[in-house]
Amino acid sequence: MDLRRLHRKTAPILFIPFLLMALTGVIYQIGTSWFGLSNELGSFMMDIHEGKFLGGKLVPVYVLLVGVGLLGMLVTGVVMIKNQRKALQANAKRNVRWFHHLLALIFFLPLLISASTGVAFRVGKAWFGLPARPASILINLHQGAYLGSTLQSIYVLLVGAGLIGLVITGIQMTRTFRKRNLQAPTNS
């Protein structure tokens, strides 16, 4: 199976869900921690973050699909980087692809942890009746709560910004958004 093709074909499908999850997660965490975001607006951000706009029964399905999508993109991306030995060499051409690879390597582990624990939390509670204690551990891992309130917000901001950076640089490399060399029309 061609990982590059799978990665490139999946990216446009997941572009908006990834962007929504990253933005709303960051807005919720930073807004409630640093700016006193109202409960109403905070709840609205979480509704978007979890896909509640699709209806309550589809929340775990949405979280599962987007989470597995993120895990798949992370794994296929890192495998492609590993197979491409020159990806981050000092003399490598510093372009969008180089920056995308750099972000992927930096944010691989935090995004892996955040995605897997977010999915396990939501699916575990909705479908398997996950008890409060394990659910609390999963959501604390997902949010970086183990770092303390100040570092938690910084962690969420950095991980969210990392995902947004990956999404933006990644979508620029798809055929839909890639710059094409257009020939100037000739006058005949």
C-alpha positions in Angstrom: 0.0 0.0 0.0 1.3 3.5 -0.9 1.4 5.4 2.4 2.0 8.7 0.8 -1.0 8.4 -1.4 -3.2 7.3 1.5 -1.9 10.2 3.6 -2.5 12.7 0.8 -6.0 11.4 0.0 -7.1 11.4 3.7 -5.8 14.9 4.5 -8.5 16.9 2.8 -11.3 14.8 4.4 -9.9 15.4 7.9 -8.8 19.0 7.4 -12.0 20.7 8.9 -12.5 18.2 11.7 -8.8 18.5 12.8 -9.0 22.3 12.6 -12.2 22.5 14.5 -11.0 20.1 17.3 -7.7 22.0 17.6 -9.2 25.5 17.7 -12.1 24.7 20.0 -9.9 22.7 22.4 -7.4 25.6 22.6 -10.1 28.2 22.9 -11.8 26.3 25.7 -8.7 25.7 27.7 -7.1 29.1 27.3 -10.4 30.9 27.6 -11.5 29.2 30.8 -8.0 29.3 32.4 -6.7 32.7 31.4 -9.7 34.8 30.3 -12.7 33.7 32.4 -14.6 32.3 29.4 -18.3 32.0 30.3 -19.8 28.6 31.0 -22.1 29.0 28.1 -19.4 29.8 25.6 -17.1 27.1 27.1 -19.9 24.6 26.7 -20.4 25.7 23.1 -16.7 25.2 22.4 -16.8 21.7 23.9 -19.9 20.8 21.9 -18.0 21.6 18.7 -14.8 19.9 20.0 -16.7 16.7 20.6 -19.0 16.9 17.6 -22.2 17.3 19.6 -23.7 19.3 16.7 -24.2 15.8 15.1 -26.5 14.7 17.9 -25.7 13.0 21.2 -25.5 9.4 19.9 -23.0 10.3 17.2 -20.5 12.0 19.6 -18.5 8.9 20.3 -18.6 7.9 16.6 -17.3 11.4 15.5 -14.6 11.4 18.2 -13.6 7.8 17.3 -13.4 8.6 13.5 -11.5 11.8 13.9 -9.2 10.4 16.6 -8.4 7.3 14.6 -7.9 9.6 11.6 -5.4 11.6 13.5 -3.6 8.5 14.8 -3.5 7.2 11.2 -2.1 10.4 9.8 0.5 10.6 12.6 1.7 7.0 12.0 1.7 7.1 8.2 3.4 10.5 8.4 6.2 9.4 10.7 6.7 6.2 8.7 7.1 8.3 5.5 9.6 10.6 7.3 11.6 7.6 8.6 11.7 6.1 5.1 12.9 9.5 3.7 16.3 9.7 5.3 17.1 13.2 4.1 13.9 14.7 5.6 15.5 17.1 8.1 19.2 17.2 7.2 20.9 20.5 7.7 21.3 21.1 4.0 17.7 20.1 3.2 15.6 22.6 1.3 13.6 24.6 4.0 10.1 24.6 2.4 6.6 23.7 3.5 7.3 20.0 3.4 10.4 20.4 5.6 8.5 22.5 8.1 5.6 19.9 8.1 8.1 17.1 8.8 9.7 19.1 11.6 6.3 19.7 13.2 5.3 16.1 12.8 8.5 14.9 14.7 8.0 17.5 17.5 4.3 16.9 18.0 4.1 13.2 17.3 4.1 12.0 20.9 1.9 14.7 22.4 -0.7 14.3 19.6 -0.6 10.5 19.9 -1.3 10.7 23.6 -4.0 13.4 23.3 -5.8 11.6 20.5 -5.7 8.1 22.0 -6.7 9.3 25.5 -9.5 11.5 24.1 -10.9 8.7 22.1 -10.6 6.2 25.0 -12.3 8.7 27.3 -15.3 9.5 25.1 -15.9 6.0 23.7 -15.2 4.4 27.0 -17.8 6.5 28.8 -20.4 6.3 26.0 -20.2 2.7 25.0 -18.5 0.8 27.8 -19.7 2.7 31.0 -16.1 3.6 31.9 -16.0 4.2 35.7 -15.2 7.7 37.0 -11.7 7.0 38.2 -10.3 5.6 34.9 -12.3 8.3 33.0 -10.7 11.0 35.1 -7.2 9.6 34.4 -7.9 9.5 30.6 -9.3 13.1 30.5 -6.4 14.4 32.6 -3.9 12.8 30.2 -5.8 14.2 27.2 -5.8 17.7 28.6 -2.3 17.6 30.2 -3.8 18.3 33.6 -0.9 16.4 35.3 1.3 19.4 34.4 -0.6 21.8 36.7 -3.0 24.6 35.7 -0.5 27.0 34.2 1.6 24.4 32.3 -1.6 22.6 31.3 -2.8 25.7 29.4 0.6 26.2 27.7 0.7 22.5 26.8 -2.8 22.6 25.2 -1.9 25.8 23.4 1.3 24.3 22.0 -0.3 20.9 21.0 -3.2 22.7 19.4 -0.9 25.1 17.6 1.2 22.1 16.5 -1.9 20.4 15.0 -3.0 23.6 13.3 0.5 24.0 11.9 0.4 20.4 10.6 -3.0 20.8 9.1 -2.1 24.1 7.3 1.3 22.9 6.0 -0.2 19.5 5.1 -3.1 20.8 3.1 -0.8 23.1 1.1 1.0 19.9 -0.1 -2.2 18.3 -1.5 -3.0 18.6 -5.2 -5.9 20.8 -4.5 -3.9 23.6 -2.9 -0.4 23.0 -4.4 0.9 25.9 -6.4 1.0 25.0 -10.1 3.3 26.5 -12.7 0.8 28.2 -14.9 1.8 29.1 -18.4 1.0 32.6 -19.5 -1.6 32.7 -22.3 -0.1 33.4 -25.6 -1.5 36.1 -27.9 -2.3 34.6 -31.3 
